[in-house]
Amino acid sequence: MKTAKFGGTSLADAARFRQVKRIVSADPELRFVVVSAPGKRSAEDKKVTDLLYDCHAAVKTGTDPETAFAPVAVRFRQIAQELRLSIDLEAELRQIEKDLRSGASAAYCASRGEYLSGRMLAALLGWPFLDPAELHFFDADGVPQHKLAEQALMHRLHDMERAVMPGFYGGGADGRIHTLPRGGSDISGALLASASGSDAYENWTDVDGFLTADPRVVDSPEIIDFLSYRELRELAYMGAEVLHPESIFPVRSVGIPINIKNTFNPTYHGTMIVAEKNLPKNKKIITGIAGKKGFTIINIEKDMMNSEIGFGRKVLSVLEFEGISFEHVPSGIDTLSVVIRDEYIAGKMQKVLAALQESINADNIEIHSGLSLIATVGHNMASRQGTAATLFGALADANVNVRMIDQGSSELNIIVGVDTFDYEKAINSIYHAFKQ
């Protein structure tokens, strides 16, 4: 038994709805489906979710709801008409317009794309429709309660053979609609896969699988056949955007593999995300490379800092007081560096520096902005001699200056900080050094 999630590009127009129906109909094991809102039909197009956020913003500024909602209504009417669906779409659209006039929240507005997409695919397949507003719970502070959602889904699915459910949203303790982060439909799909007792969770998108590097940086990177849940977390955190990193938690605990598949190339095997024990023995040294731009590093020097009890706490307390989270804290005997996203420290730099000097009386504090982080990830790195030498040799050959090095205790990845103007060159040099 399988659960599948279809992303926005898979449901952007009527032809793609039909393609999804062909995929589902061809696989009798695929019995539960989660959907996103329709995505872009072309590079110049807008996602329905973005249109709905625009709609909410326009209504708040006094724009007529019908005018603001018109582009969304047109998209769904066109899909419904081409598919000849037997649902009362006009009643649904009138209700959303009414709710807009009544001051509906941004979360409610954004959720209507998934809601209508789910209603339409359920009608096209002839399957029951599940509304996550009744099943995916959020507490009074708007924090999702995944365990409660999983229990509610298990109860609801007990006697159901098949179902379609929208992703991305749920119902709060306050009786209002709440949404997950962008890409949250991946999490909804994982919860449904776990609650239904599925043997596999398929995540259908518009690429053949997880790539070893960003194709906007590396020319024609290879597709990863297998990676572990932990490798996915590392790569997704560092910018690989095929799957939401939090979506692994509901399926990892029960060992359900995730299969990344291409809606437009359905016979391709895609990428399998599995437990470490299920990885193939001949897996490559490096699984993937991912990176992010836009970081600042604060370098702190003080003699004998290693013997000063509470030194690290004092540094991090300054950041905590200013509401700043950090990414990495590599250190030496007399040095400590803190890596922070630019947007977190923007407008607070001088205040932070003054507070740090007052708190720790450092010998020297330097700021280096314009930093990018690059993670080289792979389970086999720890067991192969010379991995770090290959990586840093490649960067040296490319004349890339390494500003920071950080390696986790699991030896699953090596993170380097480089000047942003060297970002693309650094990723390409690492990729080609390990390409086999």
C-alpha positions as a Markdown table, in Angstrom:
| # | Residue | x | y | z |
|---|---|---|---|---|
| 1 | Met | 0.0 | 0.0 | 0.0 |
| 2 | Lys | 1.3 | 3.5 | -0.9 |
| 3 | Thr | 0.5 | 7.1 | -0.1 |
| 4 | Ala | 1.5 | 9.7 | -2.7 |
| 5 | Lys | 1.8 | 13.5 | -2.5 |
| 6 | Phe | 1.5 | 15.5 | -5.7 |
| 7 | Gly | 3.1 | 19.0 | -5.8 |
| 8 | Gly | 1.9 | 22.2 | -7.3 |
| 9 | Thr | 3.6 | 21.7 | -10.7 |
| 10 | Ser | 1.8 | 18.3 | -11.0 |
| 11 | Leu | -1.6 | 20.0 | -10.7 |
| 12 | Ala | -1.0 | 23.3 | -12.5 |
| 13 | Asp | -3.7 | 22.7 | -15.1 |
| 14 | Ala | -6.3 | 20.3 | -16.4 |
| 15 | Ala | -3.8 | 18.3 | -18.5 |
| 16 | Arg | -1.7 | 17.7 | -15.4 |
| 17 | Phe | -4.7 | 16.6 | -13.3 |
| 18 | Arg | -5.3 | 14.0 | -16.0 |
| 19 | Gln | -1.7 | 12.9 | -15.8 |
| 20 | Val | -2.1 | 12.5 | -12.0 |
| 21 | Lys | -5.2 | 10.4 | -12.6 |
| 22 | Arg | -3.3 | 8.2 | -15.0 |
| 23 | Ile | -0.5 | 7.6 | -12.5 |
| 24 | Val | -2.9 | 6.8 | -9.7 |
| 25 | Ser | -5.1 | 4.6 | -11.8 |
| 26 | Ala | -2.1 | 2.6 | -13.1 |
| 27 | Asp | -1.0 | 1.6 | -9.6 |
| 28 | Pro | -3.6 | -0.3 | -7.5 |
| 29 | Glu | -1.3 | -0.1 | -4.5 |
| 30 | Leu | -1.6 | 3.7 | -4.5 |
| 31 | Arg | -4.6 | 4.3 | -2.2 |
| 32 | Phe | -4.1 | 7.6 | -0.4 |
| 33 | Val | -3.2 | 10.9 | -2.1 |
| 34 | Val | -2.2 | 14.4 | -0.7 |
| 35 | Val | -2.3 | 17.4 | -3.0 |
| 36 | Ser | -0.8 | 20.9 | -3.1 |
| 37 | Ala | -2.4 | 23.9 | -4.7 |
| 38 | Pro | -1.9 | 24.4 | -8.5 |
| 39 | Gly | 1.5 | 25.8 | -9.2 |
| 40 | Lys | 3.0 | 27.7 | -12.1 |
| 41 | Arg | 2.0 | 26.7 | -15.7 |
| 42 | Ser | 5.0 | 28.6 | -17.1 |
| 43 | Ala | 7.9 | 30.7 | -15.8 |
| 44 | Glu | 5.9 | 33.9 | -16.0 |
| 45 | Asp | 2.9 | 32.4 | -14.2 |
| 46 | Lys | 2.1 | 32.7 | -10.4 |
| 47 | Lys | 1.3 | 29.9 | -8.0 |
| 48 | Val | -2.2 | 29.8 | -6.8 |
| 49 | Thr | -1.0 | 30.1 | -3.2 |
| 50 | Asp | 0.8 | 33.3 | -4.0 |
| 51 | Leu | -2.3 | 34.7 | -5.7 |
| 52 | Leu | -4.3 | 33.9 | -2.5 |
| 53 | Tyr | -1.8 | 35.7 | -0.3 |
| 54 | Asp | -2.0 | 38.7 | -2.7 |
| 55 | Cys | -5.7 | 38.4 | -2.5 |
| 56 | His | -5.7 | 38.7 | 1.3 |
| 57 | Ala | -3.3 | 41.6 | 1.2 |
| 58 | Ala | -5.5 | 43.4 | -1.3 |
| 59 | Val | -8.6 | 43.0 | 0.7 |
| 60 | Lys | -6.9 | 44.4 | 3.8 |
| 61 | Thr | -6.1 | 47.5 | 1.8 |
| 62 | Gly | -9.7 | 47.9 | 0.8 |
| 63 | Thr | -9.7 | 46.3 | -2.7 |
| 64 | Asp | -13.0 | 44.6 | -3.7 |
| 65 | Pro | -12.8 | 40.9 | -2.8 |
| 66 | Glu | -14.3 | 39.8 | -6.1 |
| 67 | Thr | -11.6 | 41.7 | -8.0 |
| 68 | Ala | -8.8 | 40.4 | -5.9 |
| 69 | Phe | -10.1 | 36.8 | -6.1 |
| 70 | Ala | -10.9 | 36.8 | -9.8 |
| 71 | Pro | -7.5 | 35.3 | -11.0 |
| 72 | Val | -7.9 | 32.4 | -8.6 |
| 73 | Ala | -11.5 | 31.8 | -9.6 |
| 74 | Val | -10.6 | 31.8 | -13.3 |
| 75 | Arg | -7.8 | 29.2 | -12.7 |
| 76 | Phe | -10.1 | 26.7 | -10.9 |
| 77 | Arg | -13.1 | 27.3 | -13.3 |
| 78 | Gln | -10.9 | 26.5 | -16.3 |
| 79 | Ile | -9.6 | 23.3 | -14.7 |
| 80 | Ala | -13.1 | 22.2 | -13.6 |
| 81 | Gln | -14.6 | 22.9 | -17.0 |
| 82 | Glu | -11.9 | 21.1 | -19.0 |
| 83 | Leu | -12.2 | 18.1 | -16.6 |
| 84 | Arg | -16.0 | 18.2 | -16.6 |
| 85 | Leu | -16.1 | 17.7 | -12.9 |
| 86 | Ser | -19.5 | 17.1 | -11.1 |
| 87 | Ile | -18.9 | 19.4 | -8.2 |
| 88 | Asp | -20.6 | 22.7 | -7.3 |
| 89 | Leu | -17.4 | 24.8 | -7.7 |
| 90 | Glu | -19.4 | 28.1 | -7.9 |
| 91 | Ala | -20.8 | 27.5 | -4.4 |
| 92 | Glu | -17.3 | 26.9 | -3.1 |
| 93 | Leu | -16.0 | 30.1 | -4.8 |
| 94 | Arg | -18.9 | 32.2 | -3.4 |
| 95 | Gln | -18.1 | 30.9 | 0.1 |
| 96 | Ile | -14.5 | 31.9 | -0.2 |
| 97 | Glu | -15.4 | 35.4 | -1.4 |
| 98 | Lys | -17.9 | 35.7 | 1.5 |
| 99 | Asp | -15.2 | 34.7 | 3.9 |
| 100 | Leu | -12.8 | 37.3 | 2.4 |
| 101 | Arg | -15.4 | 40.0 | 3.0 |
| 102 | Ser | -15.7 | 38.9 | 6.6 |
| 103 | Gly | -11.9 | 39.4 | 7.1 |
| 104 | Ala | -10.6 | 35.8 | 6.8 |
| 105 | Ser | -7.1 | 35.3 | 8.0 |
| 106 | Ala | -4.1 | 34.9 | 5.6 |
| 107 | Ala | -3.8 | 31.3 | 6.6 |
| 108 | Tyr | -7.4 | 30.6 | 5.6 |
| 109 | Cys | -7.0 | 32.4 | 2.3 |
| 110 | Ala | -3.8 | 30.5 | 1.5 |
| 111 | Ser | -5.3 | 27.1 | 2.4 |
| 112 | Arg | -8.1 | 27.4 | -0.1 |
| 113 | Gly | -5.8 | 26.5 | -3.0 |
| 114 | Glu | -5.1 | 23.1 | -1.5 |
| 115 | Tyr | -8.7 | 22.7 | -0.4 |
| 116 | Leu | -10.1 | 23.3 | -3.9 |
| 117 | Ser | -7.3 | 21.2 | -5.5 |
| 118 | Gly | -8.2 | 18.3 | -3.2 |
| 119 | Arg | -12.0 | 18.6 | -3.9 |
| 120 | Met | -11.3 | 18.6 | -7.6 |
| 121 | Leu | -8.9 | 15.6 | -7.7 |
| 122 | Ala | -11.3 | 13.6 | -5.4 |
| 123 | Ala | -14.1 | 14.3 | -7.8 |
| 124 | Leu | -11.9 | 13.3 | -10.8 |
| 125 | Leu | -10.8 | 10.0 | -9.2 |
| 126 | Gly | -14.2 | 9.3 | -7.6 |
| 127 | Trp | -12.5 | 9.0 | -4.2 |
| 128 | Pro | -13.6 | 10.3 | -0.7 |
| 129 | Phe | -12.3 | 13.7 | 0.3 |
| 130 | Leu | -10.7 | 14.3 | 3.7 |
| 131 | Asp | -10.6 | 17.9 | 5.1 |
| 132 | Pro | -7.4 | 18.4 | 7.2 |
| 133 | Ala | -9.2 | 21.2 | 9.1 |
| 134 | Glu | -10.9 | 18.4 | 11.0 |
| 135 | Leu | -7.8 | 16.1 | 11.3 |
| 136 | His | -4.5 | 18.1 | 11.4 |
| 137 | Phe | -4.5 | 19.9 | 14.7 |
| 138 | Phe | -2.7 | 23.1 | 15.9 |
| 139 | Asp | -2.6 | 24.3 | 19.5 |
| 140 | Ala | -3.7 | 27.7 | 20.8 |
| 141 | Asp | -0.3 | 29.2 | 19.7 |
| 142 | Gly | -0.6 | 27.9 | 16.1 |
| 143 | Val | 2.0 | 25.1 | 16.6 |
| 144 | Pro | 1.1 | 21.9 | 14.7 |
| 145 | Gln | 0.4 | 18.9 | 16.8 |
| 146 | His | 1.6 | 16.1 | 14.5 |
| 147 | Lys | 1.1 | 13.2 | 16.9 |
| 148 | Leu | -2.5 | 14.2 | 17.5 |
| 149 | Ala | -3.0 | 14.6 | 13.7 |
| 150 | Glu | -1.6 | 11.1 | 13.1 |
| 151 | Gln | -3.9 | 9.6 | 15.7 |
| 152 | Ala | -7.0 | 11.4 | 14.2 |
| 153 | Leu | -6.0 | 10.2 | 10.7 |
| 154 | Met | -5.6 | 6.6 | 11.9 |
| 155 | His | -9.1 | 6.7 | 13.4 |
| 156 | Arg | -10.6 | 8.2 | 10.3 |
| 157 | Leu | -8.9 | 5.9 | 7.9 |
| 158 | His | -9.8 | 2.7 | 9.8 |
| 159 | Asp | -12.6 | 1.8 | 7.4 |
| 160 | Met | -11.4 | 3.7 | 4.3 |
| 161 | Glu | -10.0 | 2.0 | 1.2 |
| 162 | Arg | -9.0 | 5.3 | -0.6 |
| 163 | Ala | -9.0 | 9.0 | 0.0 |
| 164 | Val | -7.7 | 12.4 | -1.2 |
| 165 | Met | -6.6 | 15.0 | 1.3 |
| 166 | Pro | -5.2 | 18.5 | 0.8 |
| 167 | Gly | -1.9 | 19.3 | 2.4 |
| 168 | Phe | -0.4 | 22.4 | 4.0 |
| 169 | Tyr | -3.2 | 23.3 | 6.5 |
| 170 | Gly | -5.2 | 22.1 | 9.4 |
| 171 | Gly | -7.5 | 23.3 | 12.2 |
| 172 | Gly | -6.5 | 25.1 | 15.3 |
| 173 | Ala | -7.8 | 25.0 | 18.9 |
| 174 | Asp | -9.2 | 28.5 | 18.3 |
| 175 | Gly | -11.4 | 27.1 | 15.5 |
| 176 | Arg | -9.4 | 28.8 | 12.8 |
| 177 | Ile | -7.4 | 27.5 | 9.9 |
| 178 | His | -3.7 | 27.4 | 10.4 |
| 179 | Thr | -1.0 | 26.5 | 7.8 |
| 180 | Leu | 2.3 | 24.7 | 7.9 |
| 181 | Pro | 5.5 | 26.3 | 6.5 |
| 182 | Arg | 5.9 | 26.5 | 2.7 |
| 183 | Gly | 6.4 | 23.0 | 1.4 |
| 184 | Gly | 4.3 | 21.7 | 4.3 |
| 185 | Ser | 2.2 | 19.4 | 2.0 |
| 186 | Asp | 5.2 | 17.1 | 2.2 |
| 187 | Ile | 4.7 | 16.9 | 5.9 |
| 188 | Ser | 0.9 | 16.3 | 5.4 |
| 189 | Gly | 1.7 | 13.4 | 3.0 |
| 190 | Ala | 4.2 | 11.8 | 5.5 |
| 191 | Leu | 1.6 | 11.9 | 8.3 |
| 192 | Leu | -1.0 | 10.3 | 6.0 |
| 193 | Ala | 1.5 | 7.6 | 5.0 |
| 194 | Ser | 2.3 | 6.8 | 8.6 |
| 195 | Ala | -1.3 | 6.9 | 9.8 |
| 196 | Ser | -2.5 | 4.6 | 6.9 |
| 197 | Gly | 0.3 | 2.1 | 7.5 |
| 198 | Ser | 1.6 | 2.5 | 4.0 |
| 199 | Asp | 4.6 | 0.6 | 2.8 |
| 200 | Ala | 6.0 | 3.6 | 0.8 |
| 201 | Tyr | 5.5 | 7.3 | 0.5 |
| 202 | Glu | 5.8 | 8.7 | -3.0 |
| 203 | Asn | 6.5 | 12.4 | -3.4 |
| 204 | Trp | 5.7 | 13.4 | -7.0 |
| 205 | Thr | 7.3 | 16.5 | -8.4 |
| 206 | Asp | 8.7 | 17.9 | -11.7 |
| 207 | Val | 12.2 | 16.4 | -11.4 |
| 208 | Asp | 13.5 | 12.8 | -11.8 |
| 209 | Gly | 14.9 | 12.7 | -8.3 |
| 210 | Phe | 17.2 | 14.4 | -5.8 |
| 211 | Leu | 20.2 | 15.9 | -7.5 |
| 212 | Thr | 23.8 | 15.7 | -6.3 |
| 213 | Ala | 24.1 | 19.5 | -6.6 |
| 214 | Asp | 22.1 | 22.5 | -7.6 |
| 215 | Pro | 21.6 | 22.4 | -11.4 |
| 216 | Arg | 21.7 | 26.2 | -11.5 |
| 217 | Val | 25.3 | 26.0 | -10.3 |
| 218 | Val | 26.6 | 22.6 | -11.6 |
| 219 | Asp | 25.9 | 21.6 | -15.2 |
| 220 | Ser | 23.8 | 18.4 | -15.4 |
| 221 | Pro | 24.5 | 17.0 | -11.9 |
| 222 | Glu | 23.8 | 13.3 | -11.4 |
| 223 | Ile | 20.7 | 12.0 | -9.7 |
| 224 | Ile | 21.0 | 10.4 | -6.3 |
| 225 | Asp | 19.6 | 6.8 | -6.4 |
| 226 | Phe | 19.6 | 6.3 | -2.6 |
| 227 | Leu | 20.1 | 8.6 | 0.4 |
| 228 | Ser | 19.4 | 8.2 | 4.1 |
| 229 | Tyr | 16.9 | 10.2 | 6.1 |
| 230 | Arg | 19.8 | 12.0 | 7.9 |
| 231 | Glu | 21.5 | 12.8 | 4.6 |
| 232 | Leu | 18.2 | 14.3 | 3.4 |
| 233 | Arg | 18.0 | 16.4 | 6.5 |
| 234 | Glu | 21.5 | 17.8 | 6.0 |
| 235 | Leu | 21.0 | 18.5 | 2.3 |
| 236 | Ala | 17.5 | 20.0 | 2.6 |
| 237 | Tyr | 18.6 | 22.2 | 5.5 |
| 238 | Met | 21.4 | 23.6 | 3.3 |
| 239 | Gly | 19.2 | 24.5 | 0.4 |
| 240 | Ala | 18.2 | 21.4 | -1.5 |
| 241 | Glu | 14.5 | 22.0 | -2.0 |
| 242 | Val | 13.0 | 18.9 | -3.4 |
| 243 | Leu | 11.5 | 17.8 | -0.1 |
| 244 | His | 10.6 | 19.6 | 3.2 |
| 245 | Pro | 13.2 | 18.4 | 5.8 |
| 246 | Glu | 10.5 | 17.9 | 8.5 |
| 247 | Ser | 8.6 | 15.4 | 6.3 |
| 248 | Ile | 11.0 | 12.6 | 7.3 |
| 249 | Phe | 10.0 | 12.4 | 10.9 |
| 250 | Pro | 6.6 | 10.7 | 10.6 |
| 251 | Val | 7.9 | 8.1 | 8.2 |
| 252 | Arg | 11.4 | 7.6 | 9.7 |
| 253 | Ser | 10.1 | 6.3 | 13.0 |
| 254 | Val | 8.2 | 3.5 | 11.3 |
| 255 | Gly | 10.7 | 2.9 | 8.5 |
| 256 | Ile | 8.6 | 3.9 | 5.6 |
| 257 | Pro | 10.8 | 4.8 | 2.5 |
| 258 | Ile | 10.2 | 8.0 | 0.6 |
| 259 | Asn | 10.4 | 7.8 | -3.2 |
| 260 | Ile | 10.9 | 11.1 | -5.1 |
| 261 | Lys | 9.2 | 10.6 | -8.5 |
| 262 | Asn | 8.6 | 12.8 | -11.6 |
| 263 | Thr | 5.0 | 13.2 | -12.6 |
| 264 | Phe | 6.1 | 13.9 | -16.2 |
| 265 | Asn | 8.5 | 10.9 | -16.4 |
| 266 | Pro | 6.6 | 8.3 | -14.2 |
| 267 | Thr | 8.5 | 5.2 | -15.3 |
| 268 | Tyr | 11.8 | 6.6 | -14.0 |
| 269 | His | 12.8 | 5.0 | -10.6 |
| 270 | Gly | 13.6 | 8.3 | -9.0 |
| 271 | Thr | 15.4 | 8.7 | -5.6 |
| 272 | Met | 14.8 | 6.4 | -2.6 |
| 273 | Ile | 15.2 | 7.9 | 0.9 |
| 274 | Val | 15.6 | 5.0 | 3.4 |
| 275 | Ala | 17.1 | 4.1 | 6.8 |
| 276 | Glu | 20.9 | 3.9 | 6.9 |
| 277 | Lys | 20.8 | 0.1 | 7.3 |
| 278 | Asn | 19.0 | -0.1 | 3.9 |
| 279 | Leu | 21.5 | 1.9 | 1.9 |
| 280 | Pro | 23.3 | -0.1 | -0.8 |
| 281 | Lys | 26.8 | -1.4 | 0.0 |
| 282 | Asn | 28.3 | 0.2 | -3.0 |
| 283 | Lys | 27.1 | 3.7 | -2.3 |
| 284 | Lys | 29.4 | 6.6 | -3.4 |
| 285 | Ile | 31.6 | 8.5 | -0.9 |
| 286 | Ile | 29.7 | 11.7 | -1.4 |
| 287 | Thr | 25.9 | 11.7 | -1.6 |
| 288 | Gly | 25.4 | 15.3 | -2.4 |
| 289 | Ile | 26.6 | 18.9 | -2.1 |
| 290 | Ala | 24.4 | 21.8 | -1.1 |
| 291 | Gly | 24.9 | 25.4 | -0.1 |
| 292 | Lys | 23.4 | 28.7 | 1.0 |
| 293 | Lys | 24.5 | 32.3 | 0.6 |
| 294 | Gly | 24.0 | 35.2 | 3.0 |
| 295 | Phe | 26.0 | 34.6 | 6.2 |
| 296 | Thr | 28.1 | 36.7 | 8.6 |
| 297 | Ile | 30.8 | 35.2 | 10.8 |
| 298 | Ile | 31.9 | 36.8 | 14.1 |
| 299 | Asn | 35.4 | 35.8 | 14.9 |
| 300 | Ile | 36.3 | 36.2 | 18.6 |
| 301 | Glu | 39.9 | 35.9 | 20.0 |
| 302 | Lys | 40.8 | 35.8 | 23.7 |
| 303 | Asp | 43.8 | 34.2 | 25.4 |
| 304 | Met | 42.9 | 31.3 | 27.7 |
| 305 | Met | 39.3 | 31.4 | 26.7 |
| 306 | Asn | 39.2 | 27.6 | 27.0 |
| 307 | Ser | 39.8 | 27.8 | 30.8 |
| 308 | Glu | 37.2 | 30.6 | 31.3 |
| 309 | Ile | 34.1 | 28.8 | 32.6 |
| 310 | Gly | 30.9 | 30.1 | 31.0 |
| 311 | Phe | 32.7 | 31.8 | 28.1 |
| 312 | Gly | 30.6 | 30.2 | 25.4 |
| 313 | Arg | 27.4 | 30.8 | 27.4 |
| 314 | Lys | 28.1 | 34.5 | 27.7 |
| 315 | Val | 28.6 | 34.8 | 23.9 |
| 316 | Leu | 25.4 | 32.9 | 23.0 |
| 317 | Ser | 23.5 | 34.8 | 25.8 |
| 318 | Val | 24.2 | 38.1 | 23.9 |
| 319 | Leu | 22.7 | 36.6 | 20.8 |
| 320 | Glu | 19.7 | 35.2 | 22.7 |
| 321 | Phe | 19.0 | 38.6 | 24.3 |
| 322 | Glu | 18.9 | 40.2 | 20.9 |
| 323 | Gly | 16.6 | 37.4 | 19.5 |
| 324 | Ile | 19.3 | 36.1 | 17.1 |
| 325 | Ser | 19.8 | 32.4 | 16.4 |
| 326 | Phe | 23.1 | 31.0 | 15.1 |
| 327 | Glu | 24.0 | 28.4 | 12.5 |
| 328 | His | 27.5 | 27.1 | 13.6 |
| 329 | Val | 30.0 | 27.7 | 16.4 |
| 330 | Pro | 33.4 | 26.3 | 15.4 |
| 331 | Ser | 36.1 | 26.9 | 18.0 |
| 332 | Gly | 39.8 | 26.6 | 18.9 |
| 333 | Ile | 41.8 | 27.0 | 22.1 |
| 334 | Asp | 41.8 | 30.8 | 22.1 |
| 335 | Thr | 39.2 | 31.4 | 19.3 |
| 336 | Leu | 35.5 | 31.0 | 18.8 |
| 337 | Ser | 33.5 | 31.8 | 15.7 |
| 338 | Val | 29.7 | 32.3 | 15.4 |
| 339 | Val | 28.0 | 32.0 | 12.0 |
| 340 | Ile | 24.8 | 33.9 | 11.7 |
| 341 | Arg | 22.4 | 34.5 | 8.8 |
| 342 | Asp | 22.6 | 38.1 | 7.5 |
| 343 | Glu | 18.9 | 38.7 | 7.9 |
| 344 | Tyr | 19.0 | 37.7 | 11.6 |
| 345 | Ile | 21.7 | 40.3 | 12.5 |
| 346 | Ala | 20.7 | 43.0 | 10.1 |
| 347 | Gly | 20.5 | 46.3 | 11.9 |
| 348 | Lys | 21.8 | 44.8 | 15.2 |
| 349 | Met | 25.5 | 44.4 | 14.4 |
| 350 | Gln | 26.9 | 47.3 | 16.4 |
| 351 | Lys | 24.7 | 46.6 | 19.3 |
| 352 | Val | 25.8 | 42.9 | 19.4 |
| 353 | Leu | 29.5 | 43.8 | 19.1 |
| 354 | Ala | 29.2 | 46.3 | 22.0 |
| 355 | Ala | 27.4 | 43.8 | 24.1 |
| 356 | Leu | 29.9 | 41.0 | 23.3 |
| 357 | Gln | 32.9 | 43.2 | 24.3 |
| 358 | Glu | 31.2 | 44.2 | 27.5 |
| 359 | Ser | 30.3 | 40.6 | 28.4 |
| 360 | Ile | 33.5 | 38.7 | 27.5 |
| 361 | Asn | 36.2 | 41.4 | 27.3 |
| 362 | Ala | 37.7 | 39.8 | 24.1 |
| 363 | Asp | 41.2 | 40.6 | 22.9 |
| 364 | Asn | 39.9 | 41.0 | 19.3 |
| 365 | Ile | 36.5 | 40.7 | 17.5 |
| 366 | Glu | 36.3 | 40.7 | 13.7 |
| 367 | Ile | 33.3 | 40.6 | 11.4 |
| 368 | His | 33.4 | 38.9 | 8.0 |
| 369 | Ser | 30.3 | 39.3 | 5.9 |
| 370 | Gly | 29.5 | 38.1 | 2.4 |
| 371 | Leu | 30.0 | 34.5 | 3.5 |
| 372 | Ser | 28.4 | 31.3 | 1.9 |
| 373 | Leu | 28.2 | 27.9 | 3.5 |
| 374 | Ile | 28.7 | 24.7 | 1.5 |
| 375 | Ala | 27.9 | 21.2 | 2.9 |
| 376 | Thr | 29.5 | 18.1 | 1.4 |
| 377 | Val | 27.3 | 15.2 | 2.7 |
| 378 | Gly | 27.8 | 11.4 | 2.7 |
| 379 | His | 27.7 | 8.5 | 5.1 |
| 380 | Asn | 30.8 | 6.9 | 3.5 |
| 381 | Met | 33.0 | 10.0 | 4.2 |
| 382 | Ala | 33.9 | 8.7 | 7.7 |
| 383 | Ser | 35.1 | 5.3 | 6.4 |
| 384 | Arg | 37.2 | 6.5 | 3.5 |
| 385 | Gln | 40.7 | 7.9 | 4.1 |
| 386 | Gly | 41.6 | 11.1 | 2.2 |
| 387 | Thr | 38.0 | 12.5 | 1.9 |
| 388 | Ala | 38.9 | 15.8 | 3.5 |
| 389 | Ala | 42.2 | 16.0 | 1.6 |
| 390 | Thr | 40.3 | 15.6 | -1.7 |
| 391 | Leu | 37.8 | 18.3 | -0.7 |
| 392 | Phe | 40.3 | 20.9 | 0.4 |
| 393 | Gly | 42.7 | 20.0 | -2.4 |
| 394 | Ala | 40.0 | 20.7 | -4.9 |
| 395 | Leu | 39.3 | 24.1 | -3.2 |
| 396 | Ala | 43.0 | 24.9 | -3.2 |
| 397 | Asp | 43.4 | 24.0 | -6.9 |
| 398 | Ala | 40.4 | 26.3 | -7.6 |
| 399 | Asn | 42.1 | 29.2 | -5.6 |
| 400 | Val | 39.1 | 29.3 | -3.2 |
| 401 | Asn | 39.9 | 30.7 | 0.2 |
| 402 | Val | 38.2 | 28.7 | 3.1 |
| 403 | Arg | 37.0 | 31.1 | 5.8 |
| 404 | Met | 35.5 | 28.5 | 8.1 |
| 405 | Ile | 35.5 | 24.7 | 8.6 |
| 406 | Asp | 32.9 | 22.7 | 10.6 |
| 407 | Gln | 32.4 | 19.0 | 10.8 |
| 408 | Gly | 29.7 | 17.3 | 12.9 |
| 409 | Ser | 30.5 | 14.5 | 15.4 |
| 410 | Ser | 28.7 | 12.0 | 13.1 |
| 411 | Glu | 31.2 | 12.8 | 10.3 |
| 412 | Leu | 28.2 | 12.8 | 8.0 |
| 413 | Asn | 29.2 | 16.1 | 6.5 |
| 414 | Ile | 31.9 | 18.8 | 6.2 |
| 415 | Ile | 30.8 | 22.4 | 6.0 |
| 416 | Val | 33.0 | 25.1 | 4.7 |
| 417 | Gly | 32.5 | 28.8 | 4.6 |
| 418 | Val | 33.7 | 30.7 | 1.5 |
| 419 | Asp | 33.4 | 34.2 | 0.2 |
| 420 | Thr | 30.2 | 34.4 | -1.8 |
| 421 | Phe | 32.0 | 35.5 | -4.9 |
| 422 | Asp | 33.7 | 32.0 | -4.8 |
| 423 | Tyr | 30.4 | 30.1 | -4.2 |
| 424 | Glu | 29.8 | 28.7 | -7.6 |
| 425 | Lys | 33.4 | 27.9 | -8.2 |
| 426 | Ala | 33.7 | 26.1 | -4.9 |
| 427 | Ile | 30.7 | 23.9 | -5.4 |
| 428 | Asn | 31.8 | 23.0 | -8.9 |
| 429 | Ser | 35.4 | 22.1 | -7.8 |
| 430 | Ile | 34.1 | 19.9 | -5.0 |
| 431 | Tyr | 31.5 | 18.2 | -7.3 |
| 432 | His | 34.0 | 17.3 | -10.0 |
| 433 | Ala | 36.6 | 16.2 | -7.4 |
| 434 | Phe | 34.3 | 13.5 | -6.2 |
| 435 | Lys | 32.4 | 12.7 | -9.4 |
| 436 | Gln | 32.9 | 9.0 | -10.2 |
